[in-house]
């Protein structure tokens, strides 16, 4: 079925996790890749961070920022899409630094979210 592009935020993230789990279950990653069922939120001294999707693959932790957007088909939409993607890159870089600098907090929260 198609994806309803009006779904945003937490609902879209749940959709992504569901698709990821289904894909993993029939792949060579089965038993090695484990997506968190929900987003992971943890606090640092500077701010509260929410990571949309976290995937544990062997000894690697993948941090993912989910964005539900339409593929652009004109110049203005392309510019807006690019801005959205660039903003997501800035977000995930900030979240990566927060995880690296405050890993015990992230680890505790991810265990609680499992």
Secondary structure, 3 states (H helix, E strand, C coil): CCCCCCCCHHHHHHHHHHHHHHHHHCCCCCCCEEECCCCEEEECCCCEEEECEEEEECCEEEEECCCCCCCCCCHHHHHHHHHHHHHHHHHHHHHHHHHHHCHHHHHHHHHHHC
